Amino acid sequence: MRILQRKSEPDRLLDTVGDSLGALSGGVSRSKLLKAGLIAGGVAALTAGSAVISEIRRRTKGDGS
């Protein structure tokens, strides 16, 4: 009897996105998708961090005026 190895949610998501993009662009490797995801996540994190810093500056500037 063969034991089924289920894929994790991120693995299934990458497979689905890869299949969809592969159909459109003629094939995208999993490593490229992973790199693109990491870059997009990093940009999102930097943007969120910048927004938090701006909000903190506004609050502290508003308290002192």
C-alpha positions as CSV (number, residue, x, y, z in Angstrom):
1,M,0.0,0.0,0.0
2,R,1.4,3.4,-1.0
3,I,1.2,6.2,1.5
4,L,0.0,9.4,0.0
5,Q,2.3,12.4,0.6
6,R,0.1,15.5,0.7
7,K,1.6,18.8,-0.3
8,S,1.6,21.7,2.1
9,E,-0.6,24.7,1.4
10,P,2.3,26.9,0.1
11,D,3.4,24.1,-2.2
12,R,0.0,23.7,-3.6
13,L,-0.3,27.4,-4.1
14,L,3.0,27.6,-5.9
15,D,2.0,24.7,-8.1
16,T,-1.3,26.3,-9.0
17,V,0.3,29.7,-9.7
18,G,3.1,28.0,-11.7
19,D,0.6,26.1,-13.8
20,S,-1.4,29.2,-14.5
21,L,1.6,31.4,-15.3
22,G,3.1,28.5,-17.3
23,A,0.1,28.4,-19.5
24,L,0.3,32.1,-20.2
25,S,4.1,32.6,-20.5
26,G,5.3,29.2,-21.8
27,G,6.7,28.0,-18.5
28,V,7.9,29.6,-15.3
29,S,10.1,27.6,-12.9
30,R,9.2,27.1,-9.3
31,S,12.5,28.8,-8.2
32,K,11.6,32.0,-10.2
33,L,8.2,32.1,-8.6
34,L,9.7,31.7,-5.1
35,K,12.2,34.5,-5.8
36,A,9.4,36.8,-7.1
37,G,7.3,36.0,-4.1
38,L,10.2,36.8,-1.7
39,I,10.9,40.1,-3.5
40,A,7.2,41.0,-3.4
41,G,7.0,40.1,0.3
42,G,10.1,42.2,1.0
43,V,8.7,45.2,-0.8
44,A,5.4,44.8,1.1
45,A,7.3,44.6,4.4
46,L,9.4,47.7,3.6
47,T,6.3,49.6,2.6
48,A,4.4,48.6,5.8
49,G,7.4,49.5,7.9
50,S,7.7,52.9,6.3
51,A,4.0,53.6,6.9
52,V,4.4,52.7,10.6
53,I,7.4,54.9,11.0
54,S,5.6,57.8,9.3
55,E,2.6,57.3,11.6
56,I,4.8,57.3,14.7
57,R,6.5,60.5,13.6
58,R,3.1,62.1,13.0
59,R,1.9,61.1,16.4
60,T,5.0,62.3,18.2
61,K,5.0,65.6,16.2
62,G,1.4,66.2,17.0
63,D,1.9,65.7,20.7
64,G,4.6,68.2,20.9
65,S,2.8,71.0,19.1
